[in-house]
Amino acid sequence: MEHHYYFFTEILGALGFKHFAHEYQHVVYSWFIMLVLVIGALLLGRGIRLLPRKGQNVLEMVVGGLEDFMVEITGPEGRAFFPFIATVFLYILFSNLIGLAPGFFSPTANINTTLSLALCTFALTHIIGIKFHGVKYIKHFLGPVWALAPLMLLIELIGHVARVMSLSVRLFGNIFGKEKILGILFALAGLYLVPLPLLFLGVLVSFIQAVVFMLLSIVYFAGAMEEAH
């Protein structure tokens, strides 16, 4: 069960990129997801009207709901970072869901993809902290008692590194497990005989993991914006 049939991997292999396609299939499918999102955004953007139609109403409801959800946690200042949150949420959601289709691979089932996303959140968290507090941001790592500052600094550094591990491993583990289970079922039962409850469960897991990553990122951003106590 080490090698499954993936459309783009086989196509690139036939074009002479077999090594790259097999070793970096998460990159290939990441490019595909990004292409889908960019084309979708362009098409949806061209159809925006002052008097919205049904499709635009749905889009505005989704985007507005995500933005309101973030603002409730971070306050109005968090709106500046909403594009990142929305992009990450959509990318993860589509990356998770694409693996449910036979012949497609979820980029988030590879630790390199999830680690990259976690590092982006990690870096932006501290950029936000410095933006809002300047040099005083260091107080977030020193605690309220100066005598314990060295110890608190070490604990905080470990905690922030653990955030990266938590974000990346949680997403990777859940989606990797989903990919393997569905891959085994596809091999044993055929493309069209996989039990539908498991596919519905896969959709649920894909959505929940995208929400969890988004929610934790928002919480980290909100923590960086708060005053140190």
N, C-alpha and C positions, 0 to 999 in steps of 0.2 A: 504493500500500500504506500510505498514511498513516492511513487510517481503517478499522478493522475493526468488525465487528458485535459489540457487547458487550451482553448482556442488560440489565443494570441501567442502563447508559448510555442505551439506547433507552427503557426504561421511564420513567426520570426525565425524559428529553427529551419524552416524550408528556404528562407531567404539568406541563410548563411550566418545567422546570429544565434546558433543553438546554445553555445556556452552561456552567453549573456542572458538569453531567454530563460534558461533553466536555473541559473544561479541567482538571477535578479528578477524573478517573475513578479515580486512585490513592487518593484520599480515600474515594470511594464504596466501593471494594472493600476498603479497610482497615477501614471500618466493618462491612462484611459479615463479614470474617474475625474481627474482635473479637466480633461478635454470635455467630458460630458457636462460638468458644472459650468465651465466657461461658455460653451455653446448655449446651454440652457439659460444662463444669465443674459446673454446677448439677445436671444430670442424673446425672453420675457421682458427685457428692458425696452425692446422696440415696440412692444404692444401696450406699454403703459399709457393710460389715458386719464384725463382729468375726471371724467365720469367712468369709474371702473366697471369692467364686465365681470362675469363669474370667475374666470381664471385669475384675474387681478385681485378680486375680493379674497379669494382663498390665499393667494400669495401674501397680500397685506396682512391678513389675519395671522398667518404663520410667523412672518417677520415681526409684526407688532407684538405678538404673544411672547416671542423669545426676548425681544427688547424690554418689554414690561417686566418679564421675569427677572432679567438681569438688573434692571434699575431698582427693583424692590430690594435686592440684596446689596448692591453697591452704592445706591443713591444716584442722583442725576449725573454725577461725575463719571460714572461707569459707562455712559453712552459712547464716550470716545473710543472705547475698546470693544464695542459691540461687533464691529466688522470682523475682528479676529475670532470672537466667540461663535458668531453665526457661521463663518467659513469652516472652522474646525468641526462644529456640530454637523454640518451638511456633508463635509468630506468623510467624517467617521461613519455617519449613518449610511451613506451610499457605499462606502468601502465594506461595511459589515454586510449589507444586504446583497451585494453583487455575488457573494459566494454562495447564495442560495440557488442561483441559476446553474444548471449543469454546464460544465466547460468554462466556468469563470472562477477566479481566485480572489479572496478577500485580502487586500494589502495589509489590513490590520491583523491578519493571522501570522504576520512576521514581526518579530520583536524589534527589528530595525525601524519599521514604520512607526510603531507605537512609542518607541524611545525617542524618535525624532519629534513627534508631537508633544511628548512630555517635556522635552528640552526647550521647545518653543514656549510652552506655558511657563516653565521655570524661568527662562530668560526674561520674558515679558513681565512676570510678577515683580522682579527686582528692578526692571526699568521703570515700572509704575511707581514702586516705592521711592526710588531716587527722584523721579519727576515730582512727586507730591511732597517729599520731605527733604530732599537734598541730602547733605551729609548727616543730618539728624536721623536718617533712616537706619543708621547703625544701632540706634537705641532699641529697635525691634529685636535685636539679637543679644542684648546685654542684660535684659531683665530689670526689675525695679530696685534691686539691691546691688550697689556697686561692688561690694566685697565678693559677691558671687558672680560678677560679670564674666570672668574667664571660663568658669564652668558653664554658665548659661550660653555663652558664645559657642562652646563646643557642642552642647546639646541642640541648640538651634541649627547649627550647621548640619549635624547628623539628621535632624528632623526634615530639613529642606531637601537633602539628598534623598531621604526616604520618600518624599513626595514624588520625585521623579520615578523611583522604583515602583511605587504604588500605582501611579497613573499608567505607566507603560506595561507592567506585568499583569495588572487586572484586565486591561483591555485585550492584551495579547492572549492571555490564558483562556478567556471566555470565547473569543472568536476562533482561536486555534482549535479548541475543543469542539466547537460547532462544525468547523470545516472537516475535522477528522471523522466525526460521527456521521455526517451527511455523506462524506466520501465513501465510507464503509457501506452505508445503506444503498447508495447508488450502485456500488459494485455488486452487492448481493442481490438487490431487488430490481435493478434496472432503473432507467431514467424516470419512468413515469409511475413507478409503483412504490415510491418512498411514502411512508405513512404521512398523511397530511398534518396530523397533530404535531409531528416533529418539525415540519416546515413552519407552522404557525409559531411554534416555540422559538425557532430560529429567528423569525421576524421580531418577536418580542425581545429576545436577548439582544439583537442588533440595535433596536431602538433604546433599550434600557442602558446599554453600555455607552451609547452616544450621549445620552442625557447625563449619565454619571460623570463622564469625562468633562462635559460642559459645566456641570454644576460645581465640581471640585475646582475647575479653573476659575470660575466666577468667585468662589469662596476665597481662593488664594489671592485674587486681585483685590477683593474687598479688604482682606487682612493687610495687604501692603498699603492700601490707601488710609487705613485707620491710624490714628495717633498712637504712638507707643505709650504703654502704661508702666 
